[in-house]
Amino acid sequence: MKLLSIAKKTAATLSAAAMIFTVSAPKTEAADLWGVLIGGAVYSAQLDSEIRAVNNDEKGRRQFFEAMKQKYGVNNDPNLNQRLDTIMYNLTEAIGKVDPSINEKPYNYFINTDTSFNAFCTLGHNISVNTGLFNHLESDDEIAVVLAHEMGHGQKDHPAKGARKSILPMIVASTVNNIGGVLLANALNNQGITKPMEREADALAFDYITHSNYNPGACAAVWQRVIDQSGDNPDNFVTFLAGGSDHPSHASRRDTYAKKLYEYSKKKVEVSEDIVKVKGKEFAKVAPAGSMSSKERAFFIAGNLAAAYKNGHDKGEVVAKNNVIYMGPQAIITVLDGDENIGTLIDRLSALK
């Protein structure tokens, strides 16, 4: 995932953390390619060693983390930090169910002061979350999807793999001074993160969310929200999970998550525009709510239904309590002004389930 605010600053590296990369680049002349390659092989090995130190050594990754905070600033708002603590705790527990290796290298994380819409995971399981992410996403379920995606990158070591991919091209090209510092900047900007890596992180995010207490429909819903706010262009200002035109479009990611949700529901639940369908038939035409569009909200309702089917709650009675419709113990929809009559929805779901 590329960070827009960093992308504009790639010429400037984290000065404190850049000291980690202390090896000297080989002198390179265009006419001396063999010299470049021979010297570059040695230099590449040195840089790879430095990447390992920042990525895996506890002292190195902590030093890198502190330098990140110094560079990007820290938002100490207690409410936002409490929300982030809770989300990270829940996701760590969920990931541990499918990938216990997370316990060997717990994530460092903080909220930075950038007001743009973003979050990123870099070397050493170090995560930075923009203040702007909380401004644009009202739901902790959607914020959890963003962070689960980032933790997917971390669990598969994508930042380090991307950094290593950028070593040889820089050496071969290299009229670049301070390659170690540039490499560090590229690692922060997640240069080298590929479309397959993005798709892998997306798939992992869904897996992690379905092992947590968060709504699985939020995976598609967050992309619908991005589309509602900015369209389907990956190169516009909302690139927090896109990373540019070489990455999947917002709509393709939403649709992939919608398919995963359908499979998760045992092929019982799907969303068509602002209509939630059960077993191929209309259950509810969904009204918008606040800043949430009809279709974004539809994915949340579909997520509740999917969880009900996944967990066998469809065998329970459909009832209403305080304007909330339940299927067994699973809350399905809070009926709002603009929605259909609650009695109609109860009767319809009872007949469909």
C-alpha positions in Angstrom: 0.0 0.0 0.0 1.5 3.3 -1.0 1.2 6.3 1.3 0.4 9.5 -0.6 1.9 11.9 2.0 5.1 9.9 1.9 5.1 9.7 -1.9 5.5 13.5 -2.1 8.5 13.3 0.3 10.6 10.4 -1.1 13.6 12.7 -1.5 13.7 13.1 2.3 14.3 10.0 4.4 13.9 9.4 8.1 17.2 10.9 9.2 17.5 8.9 12.4 16.5 5.6 10.9 18.6 6.2 7.8 21.7 5.9 10.0 21.0 2.2 10.0 21.9 2.0 6.4 25.6 2.8 6.6 27.2 0.8 3.8 28.9 2.7 1.0 27.6 2.3 -2.6 30.1 1.0 -5.2 31.2 3.6 -7.7 29.3 3.0 -10.9 30.1 4.1 -14.4 27.8 3.3 -17.3 30.8 1.8 -19.2 31.8 -0.4 -16.4 28.8 -2.6 -16.1 30.7 -5.7 -14.9 32.3 -3.6 -12.2 28.8 -2.4 -11.1 27.5 -5.9 -11.0 30.4 -7.4 -9.1 30.6 -4.5 -6.6 26.8 -4.4 -6.6 26.5 -8.0 -5.5 28.6 -7.3 -2.4 26.7 -4.1 -1.7 23.4 -5.9 -2.3 24.3 -8.5 0.3 25.2 -5.7 2.8 21.9 -3.9 2.2 20.0 -7.2 2.6 21.7 -7.6 5.9 20.6 -4.1 7.0 17.0 -4.8 5.9 17.0 -8.0 8.1 18.3 -6.0 11.0 15.5 -3.4 10.7 12.9 -6.0 9.9 13.6 -8.7 12.4 16.0 -7.4 15.2 14.0 -6.1 18.1 16.4 -3.2 18.7 16.5 -2.3 14.9 12.8 -2.3 14.4 12.2 -0.3 17.6 14.7 2.3 16.5 13.0 2.4 13.1 9.6 2.8 14.8 10.8 5.7 17.0 12.2 7.4 14.0 8.9 7.1 12.2 7.1 8.8 15.0 9.6 11.6 15.1 9.3 12.1 11.3 5.5 12.0 11.0 4.3 13.2 14.4 2.1 11.5 16.9 -1.6 12.1 17.6 -2.1 11.4 21.3 -5.9 11.8 21.3 -7.0 9.4 24.0 -10.3 8.4 22.3 -8.6 7.6 18.9 -5.8 5.7 20.6 -8.2 3.7 22.7 -10.1 2.8 19.5 -6.9 1.8 17.8 -5.7 -0.2 20.8 -9.0 -2.2 20.8 -8.9 -2.8 17.1 -5.2 -4.0 17.1 -5.9 -6.2 20.1 -8.9 -7.8 18.4 -7.1 -8.3 15.1 -4.0 -9.7 16.8 -6.1 -12.3 18.5 -7.9 -13.1 15.3 -4.7 -13.5 13.3 -3.3 -15.7 16.0 -6.0 -18.2 15.3 -4.8 -18.7 11.7 -1.2 -17.6 11.9 0.4 -18.0 15.4 3.7 -16.4 14.1 2.2 -13.0 14.9 3.0 -13.7 18.6 6.7 -13.9 17.7 6.8 -10.4 16.3 4.0 -8.2 17.7 3.1 -5.1 15.8 4.3 -1.6 16.9 1.7 1.0 15.9 0.8 4.7 16.4 -1.5 7.4 15.0 0.3 10.0 13.0 -0.9 13.6 12.5 -1.5 13.4 8.7 -5.1 14.3 7.9 -5.2 12.4 4.6 -7.0 9.0 4.2 -4.3 6.3 4.8 -2.5 3.8 6.9 0.7 1.8 6.2 2.7 -1.2 7.4 6.5 -1.1 6.8 9.6 -2.9 7.8 9.6 -4.5 11.3 5.9 -4.9 11.7 5.7 -1.1 12.2 2.3 0.4 11.4 1.4 4.1 11.2 -2.3 5.1 11.0 -3.2 8.5 9.6 -5.5 10.7 11.8 -7.5 11.2 8.5 -8.5 7.5 8.5 -10.6 8.1 11.5 -12.1 11.2 9.9 -13.2 9.4 6.8 -14.2 6.0 8.3 -16.9 6.2 11.0 -17.1 2.5 11.6 -14.4 0.6 13.6 -15.4 -2.4 11.4 -14.1 -0.6 8.3 -11.0 0.7 10.1 -10.3 -2.9 11.1 -10.5 -4.0 7.5 -7.8 -1.4 6.6 -5.6 -2.5 9.4 -6.2 -6.2 8.7 -5.0 -5.6 5.1 -1.9 -3.9 6.4 -1.2 -6.7 8.8 -1.6 -9.1 5.9 1.3 -7.3 4.2 3.2 -7.6 7.5 2.5 -11.3 8.0 3.7 -12.1 4.5 6.7 -9.8 4.9 5.8 -7.8 1.8 7.6 -4.6 2.8 10.9 -6.4 3.1 10.3 -8.3 -0.1 9.5 -5.1 -1.9 12.6 -3.3 -0.5 14.8 -6.2 -1.6 13.4 -6.0 -5.1 14.4 -2.4 -5.4 18.1 -3.0 -4.5 19.5 -4.3 -7.8 17.7 -1.7 -10.1 19.1 1.1 -7.9 22.6 -0.3 -8.0 22.6 -0.9 -11.8 21.1 2.6 -12.4 23.1 4.1 -9.8 24.0 7.6 -10.2 22.0 7.7 -7.0 23.8 9.0 -3.9 23.0 7.5 -0.5 21.3 4.4 -1.9 20.7 3.1 1.6 18.7 6.2 2.5 16.7 6.0 -0.8 16.1 2.3 -0.2 14.7 3.2 3.3 12.4 5.9 1.8 11.2 3.4 -0.8 10.6 0.8 1.9 8.4 3.3 3.8 6.6 4.1 0.6 6.2 0.4 0.0 7.8 0.6 -3.4 7.9 -2.9 -4.8 4.5 -3.9 -3.4 2.9 -5.7 -6.4 -0.6 -6.4 -7.5 -0.4 -10.1 -6.4 0.8 -8.9 -3.0 -2.1 -6.5 -2.7 -4.6 -9.2 -3.6 -2.9 -11.6 -1.1 -3.3 -8.9 1.6 -6.9 -8.4 0.7 -7.6 -12.1 0.9 -5.9 -12.3 4.3 -7.8 -9.3 5.6 -11.1 -11.2 4.9 -9.8 -14.3 6.6 -8.7 -12.3 9.6 -12.0 -10.3 9.9 -14.0 -13.5 9.8 -12.0 -14.8 12.7 -12.8 -11.6 14.7 -15.8 -9.9 16.1 -16.0 -7.5 13.2 -18.6 -7.5 10.5 -17.4 -9.4 7.4 -19.5 -7.2 5.2 -17.3 -4.3 6.1 -14.6 -5.6 3.7 -16.8 -4.8 0.7 -18.5 -1.8 2.5 -15.2 0.1 2.9 -14.5 -0.1 -0.8 -18.0 1.0 -1.6 -17.4 4.0 0.7 -14.2 4.8 -1.2 -16.1 4.7 -4.5 -18.9 6.8 -3.1 -16.4 9.5 -2.0 -14.0 9.4 -5.0 -15.0 7.1 -7.8 -13.2 4.0 -9.0 -9.9 5.6 -10.1 -7.0 4.2 -8.2 -4.9 7.3 -9.0 -7.0 9.8 -7.2 -6.5 11.1 -3.7 -8.0 8.1 -2.0 -5.3 5.5 -2.6 -5.0 4.2 0.9 -5.5 0.6 -0.2 -4.8 1.1 -3.9 -1.3 2.3 -4.5 -1.7 3.5 -8.1 -2.9 2.3 -11.5 -0.8 -0.9 -11.3 -3.0 -2.1 -8.4 -6.5 -3.4 -8.5 -9.3 -0.9 -8.9 -11.6 0.0 -6.0 -14.6 -1.7 -7.7 -12.7 -4.9 -8.4 -11.7 -5.1 -4.7 -15.3 -4.4 -3.6 -16.6 -7.1 -6.0 -14.0 -9.6 -4.9 -15.0 -9.1 -1.3 -18.7 -9.4 -2.2 -18.0 -12.8 -3.8 -16.0 -13.9 -0.7 -19.0 -12.8 1.4 -21.4 -14.8 -0.8 -19.2 -17.9 -0.3 -18.9 -17.3 3.4 -22.7 -17.2 3.7 -22.8 -20.7 2.2 -24.0 -19.0 -1.0 -27.1 -17.6 0.6 -26.5 -13.9 0.8 -25.6 -11.2 -1.9 -26.0 -7.5 -2.6 -27.3 -6.1 -5.8 -27.1 -2.3 -5.8 -29.0 -1.3 -2.7 -30.9 -4.6 -2.3 -29.9 -7.4 0.0 -30.9 -10.8 -1.4 -31.3 -14.1 0.4 -31.3 -17.2 -1.6 -31.5 -15.1 -4.8 -34.7 -13.3 -3.7 -35.1 -9.7 -2.3 -35.0 -9.4 1.5 -34.6 -5.7 1.9 -34.2 -2.5 -0.2 -31.8 -0.5 2.0 -32.1 3.2 2.8 -28.9 5.4 3.3 -27.9 6.3 6.9 -26.0 9.4 7.7 -22.8 9.5 5.6 -23.4 5.8 4.6 -24.8 5.2 1.2 -27.6 2.6 0.6 -25.1 0.1 -0.9 -22.5 0.6 1.8 -25.1 -0.1 4.4 -26.4 -3.1 2.4 -23.0 -4.8 2.7 -23.1 -4.4 6.5 -26.6 -6.0 6.6 -25.4 -8.8 4.2 -22.4 -9.3 6.5 -24.7 -9.9 9.5 -26.8 -12.3 7.5 -23.7 -14.1 6.2 -22.5 -14.6 9.8 -25.9 -15.9 10.8 -25.8 -18.6 8.0 -22.1 -19.4 8.7 -22.8 -20.0 12.4 -26.1 -21.9 11.9 -28.3 -19.2 13.3 -30.8 -19.5 10.4 -32.4 -22.2 12.4 -33.4 -19.6 15.0 -36.6 -17.5 15.0 -36.7 -14.1 13.3 -37.8 -11.6 15.9 -37.6 -7.8 16.6 -36.3 -6.1 19.7 -36.1 -2.4 20.0 -36.3 -1.9 16.2 -33.5 -4.5 15.6 -34.3 -7.6 13.7 -32.6 -10.8 14.8 -32.1 -14.2 13.3 -31.6 -16.4 16.4 -29.0 -14.5 18.5 -27.5 -12.6 15.4 -28.6 -9.0 14.9 -29.4 -8.5 11.2 -30.7 -5.0 10.6 -31.6 -1.9 12.7 -34.7 -0.7 10.9 -34.4 3.0 10.1 -36.7 5.7 8.6 -36.7 5.0 4.9 -36.5 1.2 5.3 -39.5 -1.0 4.8 -41.9 -1.7 7.6 -40.3 -3.9 10.3 -43.2 -6.4 10.2 -42.8 -6.8 6.4 -39.1 -7.4 6.8 -39.6 -10.0 9.6 -42.2 -11.9 7.5 -40.0 -11.8 4.4 -36.9 -13.0 6.2 -38.8 -15.7 8.0 -40.1 -17.0 4.7 -36.7 -16.8 2.9 -34.4 -18.3 5.5 
